[in-house]
Amino acid sequence: MNSFTGTTRLIRLALRRDRFVLAAWLLVLAGLLAMFTAMFVDSLPAQADVLRETRLMAGNAGFRMLSLASGASVGAYAMSRTWVTFALLAAVMSVLCVVRHTRQNEETGRAELLGAGVVGPAAGLTAAVVVALGANVALAPLLGLAMIVGGQPVAGSLAAGASIAAVGAAFTGVAALTSQLSRSARGATGLATAALAVAFLVSGVGNMLGGVDAGGTVAFSAWPSWLSPIGWGYEMRPFGGDHWWLLGLFAAFTGVLLATAGRLAVRRDLGAGALPERTGRAEASAALRGPFGLAWRLQRPAFLGWLVALAGFGLIFGSVSKSARTMGGSAREMYERTLGTGQMLDAWFTMLIVMGGIAVSIYVVQALLRMREEEARGRLEPILSSAVGRTRWVLSFVLTTALGGTVLLLVFATAVALTAGLALGDSSGLLLDLNAAALAELPAVLVIAGLVVALFAVLPRRAVPVAWVVLGVAVLLSPLFDLDVSQWLADASPFAHQKAPAQEIGMVAVVALLGAAATLVAAGLAWFRRRDLSAG
């Protein structure tokens, strides 16, 4: 027997387990891209429209954080508006798939049961990687087809699909490695997610530090982008050069990570991680005597990581606020159309607050999905067998997550206000205004939290992928992307209802969103009290 014995059978088992989840990921991503491509075709009927919007995306440093314009065509513009969202979702799909079939199998005892048969030590990891890479290989042509049916050139469409799938493949390698480093599925997912956040930040900073060509339609990134797989995906330039050779860089990066993960898988003990474990305290603190203290302890590592990240983002974005005062042309038109104001500085701060709300929503989804992990690992049953009821247990997660999200929003707004005040030479009232706007954005975040609670209660086995897809759709429909969609569809995003400080805080929207969040949480609690607990 060699290290890969039994791999084929484990691949079939993994495909059997994920046949609905992976199919949903692929079809939803392809369907969304087809919908948005058709929308851009309809909203940009003339070349002058494409040119105007492309110059807006290329010339604004804030927009370059999320995009890299590659020319004045509908396909290139569609990629500059949506590429990073699809790339991040492909990466999340890959991470969840790999961790599910490696570290999660070890935690639940499935790996030990399978290992009692004729299975090599590297077979489980290899099967997980093959399934995840296969999903990305299938994703590439599906995304390409989604743009082709929207009337876009075949070569650029296929390059677009390949660039997104390549990011997913790269984070297949990242997840394979983190699954060997950490001894828990949550730890492996957390490390991979942190790597994804760093990759996004590095590529975004590189894009912001870049420039624009003489025509104003092609943006160039600075050298930091080349340190990130997401930056490589931008540089493939779908519809703007189609640089296929960069797939070789993705392949080399992924290959090195997979080879390293394979060596660790063969050498380490089952259930152990390559990273040394920190010795715990001999006795638990008083805070862990109740469910609220336990919920906070489980969320604390992720919270601290997001705290540092959002403070850094806020300081960076606030420091470039001075340039917002002089924005004109298509940038001014876009802000006036989306936010209803000609005050460019207020419009800039509004977009930053929306961005902060979206970032905090990602933390909220991550923190609340821990409930599903606790249930699937069998750690919930002993808690509920004590004096802790189901309602109290769920509320411990909801309240600690809401409090953590509030702190993160305020820290982000404060960081923006500090460096913006230094850049503008006038910070009077800025700190108060931005913190008030951040609090007004909080109800949108709480709606996302309510959705996660409801999904956890109603669809426990599908809660993780569905929650991430729902958040991705809400982000795409937010003012941050300014998509030309029907008003009712735009209003479906909770992030579309506050535009402070560009406009007065809408108290009706605050009350309505808080009501929606409370209703979703209440519905989730009612359903969870009635259903049976579900294993992994």
C-alpha positions in Angstrom: 0.0 0.0 0.0 1.3 3.5 -0.9 0.4 6.9 0.3 -2.3 7.4 -2.3 -4.1 4.0 -2.0 -7.9 4.4 -1.9 -7.9 7.9 -3.4 -10.3 7.1 -6.2 -12.9 5.7 -3.8 -12.5 8.8 -1.5 -13.0 11.0 -4.5 -16.3 9.3 -5.3 -17.4 9.6 -1.6 -16.5 13.3 -1.6 -18.5 13.9 -4.8 -21.4 12.0 -3.4 -21.4 14.2 -0.2 -21.0 17.5 -2.1 -23.1 16.8 -5.2 -25.7 19.3 -4.3 -23.5 21.9 -2.6 -20.9 22.2 -5.4 -23.6 22.1 -8.1 -25.3 25.0 -6.3 -22.1 27.0 -6.1 -21.4 26.5 -9.8 -24.9 27.3 -11.0 -25.4 30.3 -8.8 -22.1 31.9 -9.7 -22.6 31.3 -13.4 -26.2 32.5 -13.2 -25.2 35.7 -11.4 -22.5 36.5 -13.9 -24.9 35.9 -16.8 -27.5 38.2 -15.1 -25.0 41.0 -14.4 -23.5 40.8 -17.9 -26.9 41.2 -19.5 -27.6 44.1 -17.2 -24.4 45.9 -18.2 -25.2 45.3 -21.9 -28.6 47.0 -21.4 -27.3 49.8 -19.3 -24.4 50.8 -21.6 -26.0 50.9 -25.1 -23.5 53.3 -26.6 -19.7 53.4 -26.7 -19.7 56.8 -25.1 -21.5 55.3 -22.0 -18.9 52.6 -21.8 -16.1 55.1 -22.1 -17.5 57.4 -19.4 -18.0 54.6 -16.9 -14.6 53.0 -17.6 -12.8 56.3 -17.0 -14.7 56.6 -13.7 -13.5 53.2 -12.5 -9.9 53.6 -13.7 -9.4 57.2 -12.5 -10.6 56.9 -8.9 -8.1 55.3 -6.4 -10.9 54.2 -4.2 -12.6 52.3 -7.0 -9.3 50.7 -8.0 -9.2 49.0 -4.6 -12.0 46.8 -5.9 -11.2 46.8 -9.6 -8.7 47.2 -12.4 -10.0 48.7 -15.6 -8.7 47.0 -18.7 -10.3 49.0 -21.6 -13.5 50.6 -22.8 -15.7 47.5 -23.6 -18.7 46.1 -22.0 -16.9 42.9 -21.1 -14.0 44.7 -19.5 -16.3 47.0 -17.6 -18.3 44.1 -16.3 -15.1 42.5 -15.0 -14.0 45.7 -13.4 -17.3 45.9 -11.5 -17.8 42.3 -10.5 -14.5 40.3 -10.9 -13.2 40.6 -7.3 -16.6 39.5 -5.8 -16.7 36.3 -8.0 -13.0 35.6 -7.3 -13.5 35.9 -3.5 -16.6 33.6 -3.7 -14.6 31.0 -5.8 -11.9 31.1 -3.1 -14.4 30.6 -0.3 -16.0 27.7 -2.2 -12.6 26.0 -2.5 -11.6 26.6 1.1 -14.9 25.1 2.4 -14.6 22.1 0.1 -11.0 21.2 1.1 -11.5 21.7 4.8 -14.7 19.8 4.8 -13.1 16.7 3.3 -9.8 16.9 5.3 -9.8 18.4 8.7 -13.5 18.1 9.3 -13.3 14.4 8.6 -10.6 14.1 11.2 -12.6 16.0 13.8 -15.8 14.0 13.3 -13.9 10.6 13.3 -14.7 9.8 9.7 -11.1 9.9 8.7 -10.2 7.4 11.4 -13.0 5.1 10.3 -11.9 5.3 6.7 -8.2 4.8 7.7 -9.1 1.5 9.2 -9.5 0.2 5.7 -7.0 0.2 2.8 -6.4 3.9 2.6 -3.1 5.7 2.3 -2.2 8.6 4.6 -2.3 11.1 1.7 -5.5 9.7 0.1 -7.9 12.0 2.0 -6.1 15.2 1.2 -5.6 14.2 -2.4 -9.3 13.4 -2.8 -10.3 16.7 -1.3 -7.9 18.6 -3.6 -9.1 16.7 -6.7 -12.7 17.5 -6.0 -12.0 21.2 -5.3 -9.8 21.6 -8.3 -12.4 19.8 -10.4 -15.0 22.3 -9.2 -12.9 25.2 -10.4 -12.1 23.5 -13.7 -15.9 23.2 -14.2 -16.4 26.8 -13.0 -14.2 28.3 -15.6 -16.1 27.4 -18.8 -19.5 27.9 -17.0 -18.5 31.5 -16.2 -17.2 32.0 -19.7 -20.4 30.7 -21.2 -22.4 33.0 -18.9 -20.6 36.0 -20.6 -20.7 34.5 -24.1 -24.5 34.2 -24.0 -24.5 37.9 -22.9 -22.9 38.8 -26.3 -19.3 39.1 -25.1 -16.3 38.0 -27.2 -15.4 34.3 -26.7 -11.7 34.8 -25.9 -12.3 37.4 -23.3 -15.2 35.5 -21.7 -13.1 32.3 -21.4 -10.2 34.4 -19.9 -12.6 35.9 -17.4 -13.8 32.5 -16.3 -10.3 31.1 -16.1 -9.0 34.1 -14.1 -11.7 33.6 -11.5 -11.3 29.8 -11.3 -7.5 30.3 -11.0 -8.0 32.2 -7.8 -10.2 29.4 -6.6 -7.5 26.9 -7.5 -4.9 28.9 -5.7 -6.9 28.9 -2.5 -7.4 25.2 -2.9 -3.7 25.0 -2.3 -3.9 27.4 0.6 -6.7 25.4 2.3 -4.8 22.2 1.8 -1.9 23.6 3.6 -3.9 25.2 6.5 -5.7 21.9 6.9 -2.4 20.4 7.8 -1.2 23.2 10.0 -4.2 23.5 12.3 -5.8 20.7 14.3 -9.3 22.0 13.9 -11.6 22.7 10.9 -12.3 26.2 12.3 -8.6 26.9 12.7 -7.9 25.7 9.1 -10.7 27.8 7.7 -9.7 30.8 9.8 -6.1 30.6 8.5 -7.2 30.3 4.9 -9.7 33.2 5.3 -6.9 35.3 6.8 -4.7 34.5 3.9 -7.6 35.5 1.5 -8.0 38.8 3.4 -4.3 39.6 3.2 -4.3 38.7 -0.5 -7.2 41.1 -1.1 -5.6 43.9 0.9 -2.2 43.6 -0.8 -3.8 43.6 -4.3 -6.1 46.4 -3.4 -3.2 48.6 -2.1 -1.2 47.8 -5.2 -4.1 48.9 -7.4 -4.6 52.1 -5.4 -0.9 53.0 -5.8 -1.0 52.4 -9.5 -1.9 54.8 -12.3 -4.0 55.2 -15.5 -3.0 55.4 -19.2 -3.3 58.6 -21.2 -6.8 57.7 -22.4 -8.0 57.1 -18.9 -9.5 53.6 -19.7 -6.7 51.3 -18.5 -5.5 51.2 -14.9 -2.1 49.9 -14.0 -1.2 48.4 -10.6 1.9 48.9 -8.6 4.3 46.2 -7.6 2.4 45.0 -4.4 -0.3 43.5 -6.6 2.2 40.9 -7.9 2.6 39.6 -4.4 -1.0 38.4 -4.3 -2.9 35.7 -6.3 -5.8 38.1 -6.6 -3.4 40.6 -8.1 -2.4 37.9 -10.7 -6.1 37.4 -11.5 -6.5 41.1 -12.2 -3.4 41.1 -14.4 -4.9 38.4 -16.6 -6.8 41.3 -18.1 -9.9 39.6 -19.6 -11.1 41.6 -22.6 -8.0 43.7 -22.3 -5.1 41.4 -23.4 -6.1 38.0 -22.1 -2.8 37.2 -20.5 -3.1 33.4 -20.4 0.5 32.9 -19.4 -0.3 34.0 -15.8 -2.0 30.6 -15.4 1.5 29.2 -15.2 2.2 31.4 -12.2 -1.1 30.1 -10.5 -0.1 26.5 -11.3 3.4 26.9 -9.8 2.0 28.6 -6.7 -0.7 26.0 -6.2 1.7 23.1 -6.9 4.2 24.3 -4.2 1.4 24.6 -1.6 0.0 21.2 -2.5 3.4 19.5 -2.4 4.1 21.0 1.1 0.6 20.0 2.3 1.2 16.4 1.0 4.5 16.1 2.9 2.9 17.2 6.1 -0.1 14.9 5.6 2.1 11.9 5.4 4.3 12.8 8.4 1.9 14.1 11.0 -0.3 12.1 13.3 -4.1 11.7 12.6 -5.9 14.5 14.3 -2.8 16.6 15.1 -1.7 19.8 13.4 1.8 20.7 12.2 1.7 23.9 14.3 2.4 23.4 18.0 -0.5 23.6 20.3 -0.6 26.3 23.0 -0.9 24.9 26.5 -4.3 25.9 28.0 -5.0 27.1 31.5 -5.4 24.6 34.2 -8.8 26.1 35.2 -11.4 27.9 33.1 -12.0 31.6 33.8 -15.3 32.6 35.4 -16.4 34.1 32.1 -16.7 30.6 30.6 -19.3 29.5 33.2 -22.1 30.7 30.9 -23.0 30.5 27.2 -22.3 34.2 26.6 -18.7 33.9 27.8 -18.2 30.8 25.8 -19.6 32.4 22.6 -17.3 35.4 23.1 -14.3 33.1 23.6 -15.1 31.2 20.4 -15.4 34.5 18.4 -12.5 36.3 20.0 -9.6 35.3 17.6 -11.7 36.2 14.5 -12.8 39.5 16.1 -9.2 40.5 17.0 -8.1 39.8 13.4 -10.9 41.8 11.9 -10.3 44.6 14.4 -6.7 45.0 13.2 -7.7 44.7 9.5 -10.5 47.3 9.7 -8.4 49.7 11.6 -5.7 49.4 8.9 -8.2 49.8 6.1 -9.7 52.8 7.8 -6.4 54.5 8.1 -5.5 53.9 4.5 -8.8 55.1 3.0 -9.0 58.1 5.3 -5.5 59.2 4.2 -6.6 59.6 0.5 -9.8 61.5 1.3 -8.3 64.8 0.2 -8.5 63.8 -3.5 -12.3 63.3 -3.1 -12.9 67.0 -3.0 -11.7 67.5 -6.6 -13.5 64.6 -8.2 -15.4 65.6 -11.3 -16.7 64.3 -14.6 -18.1 60.8 -14.5 -17.1 60.3 -10.9 -19.2 63.2 -9.8 -22.1 62.0 -12.0 -22.0 58.6 -10.5 -22.0 59.9 -6.9 -24.8 62.3 -7.7 -26.8 59.5 -9.3 -26.2 57.0 -6.6 -26.2 59.1 -3.5 -28.1 62.2 -4.5 -25.4 64.7 -3.5 -22.9 67.0 -5.2 -20.7 67.1 -2.1 -18.0 64.8 -3.2 -16.3 64.5 0.2 -19.6 63.4 1.9 -20.2 61.0 -1.0 -16.7 59.5 -0.5 -17.2 59.0 3.2 -20.6 57.4 2.5 -19.1 54.9 0.2 -16.4 54.1 2.9 -19.1 53.5 5.5 -21.0 51.2 3.2 -17.7 49.3 2.5 -17.1 49.1 6.3 -20.6 47.7 6.8 -20.0 45.0 4.2 -16.7 44.1 5.8 -18.3 43.8 9.2 -21.1 41.7 7.6 -18.4 39.2 6.5 -17.3 38.9 10.1 -20.9 38.5 11.3 -21.5 35.6 8.9 -18.2 34.0 9.9 -19.0 34.3 13.6 -22.6 33.1 13.5 -21.8 30.2 11.3 -19.8 28.9 14.2 -23.2 27.8 15.6 -23.5 25.3 12.8 -19.9 24.0 13.5 -20.7 23.5 17.2 -23.8 21.6 16.3 -22.2 19.5 13.6 -19.2 18.5 15.8 -21.5 17.3 18.6 -20.4 20.0 21.0 -23.9 21.5 21.3 -25.6 18.5 22.8 -23.6 18.5 26.1 -24.4 22.2 26.5 -28.1 21.8 26.0 -28.2 18.8 28.4 -27.3 21.3 31.1 -29.4 24.3 32.3 -28.8 26.2 29.0 -31.8 26.2 26.7 -31.7 26.5 22.9 -32.9 30.1 22.9 -30.3 31.3 25.4 -27.6 29.5 23.4 -28.5 31.1 20.1 -28.9 34.5 21.7 -25.5 34.3 23.2 -24.0 34.1 19.7 -26.3 36.8 18.3 -25.7 39.3 21.0 -21.9 38.9 21.2 -21.7 39.0 17.4 -23.8 42.2 17.3 -21.7 43.8 20.0 -18.5 42.8 18.2 -19.9 44.1 14.9 -20.8 47.4 16.5 -17.2 47.8 17.8 -15.7 47.0 14.5 -17.9 49.6 12.6 -17.0 52.3 15.1 -13.3 51.4 15.0 -13.3 51.6 11.2 -15.2 55.0 11.2 -12.8 56.4 13.8 -9.7 55.3 11.9 -11.1 56.9 8.7 -11.9 60.1 10.6 -8.4 60.4 12.2 -6.4 60.2 9.0 -9.0 62.0 6.9 -8.8 64.9 9.5 -5.1 65.0 9.1 -5.2 64.9 5.3 -7.9 67.6 5.1 -6.5 69.8 7.9 -9.9 70.0 9.5 -11.4 67.3 11.7 -14.1 69.3 13.3 -17.2 67.2 13.6 -15.8 64.5 11.3 -15.4 62.0 14.1 -18.9 62.4 15.3 -20.5 62.4 11.8 -18.7 59.3 10.7 -19.5 57.4 13.9 -23.1 58.3 13.6 -23.1 57.1 10.0 -21.5 53.9 11.1 -24.2 53.3 13.7 -26.8 54.0 11.0 -25.2 51.3 8.9 -25.4 48.8 11.8 -29.1 47.7 11.1 -28.1 46.5 7.7 -25.4 44.3 9.3 -28.0 43.0 11.7 -30.3 42.0 8.9 -27.5 39.8 7.5 -27.1 38.4 11.0 -30.8 37.6 11.1 -30.6 35.8 7.8 -27.7 33.6 9.0 -29.7 32.7 12.1 -32.7 31.8 10.0 -30.6 29.7 7.6 -28.9 27.9 10.5 -32.3 27.0 11.9 -34.1 26.1 8.6 -31.3 24.7 6.4 -28.6 23.6 8.8 -26.7 21.4 6.3 -26.8 24.1 3.6 -26.4 27.1 5.9 -22.7 27.7 5.2 -22.8 28.0 1.3 -26.2 29.6 1.2 -25.2 32.3 3.7 -22.1 33.2 1.7 -24.0 33.4 -1.6 -26.7 35.5 -0.1 -24.1 37.9 1.3 -22.4 38.1 -2.1 -25.6 39.0 -3.8 -26.4 41.7 -1.2 -22.9 43.2 -1.8 -23.3 43.2 -5.5 -26.7 45.0 -5.2 -25.2 47.6 -2.7 -24.5 51.2 -3.7 -20.8 50.3 -3.7 -21.2 48.6 -7.1 -23.9 51.0 -8.5 -25.5 48.3 -10.7 -28.2 49.4 -13.1 -31.0 47.2 -11.7 -34.7 47.6 -11.0 -35.4 49.6 -7.8 -37.1 46.8 -6.1 -34.1 44.6 -6.7 -31.7 47.2 -5.4 -33.9 47.7 -2.3 -33.5 43.9 -1.6 -30.0 44.7 -0.4 -29.9 45.9 3.2 -26.9 48.1 2.4 -29.0 50.2 0.0 -31.1 52.1 2.6 -28.6 54.4 4.4 -26.6 57.1 2.6 -25.1 59.0 5.5 -23.3 61.4 5.7 -24.2 62.3 2.1 -27.8 62.4 3.2 -29.6 62.6 6.5 -29.9 59.4 8.5 -33.2 57.8 7.6 -34.8 56.8 10.8 -37.6 55.0 9.0 -35.1 52.7 7.3 -33.3 52.2 10.7 -36.5 51.0 12.3 -37.5 48.9 9.3 -34.2 47.1 9.1 -34.1 46.5 12.9 -37.6 45.1 12.6 -36.6 42.8 9.8 -33.5 41.6 11.7 -35.6 41.0 14.9 -38.2 39.1 12.8 -35.6 36.9 11.2 -33.9 36.1 14.5 -37.3 35.3 16.1 -38.3 33.1 13.2 -35.0 31.3 13.4 -35.3 30.8 17.1 -38.9 29.4 16.8 -37.8 26.9 14.1 -34.6 25.9 15.9 -36.6 25.1 19.1 -38.6 22.6 17.1 -36.1 20.8 14.8 -33.8 18.0 15.7 -30.1 18.5 16.0 -28.2 17.7 12.9 -24.7 16.2 12.6 -22.1 17.2 10.1 
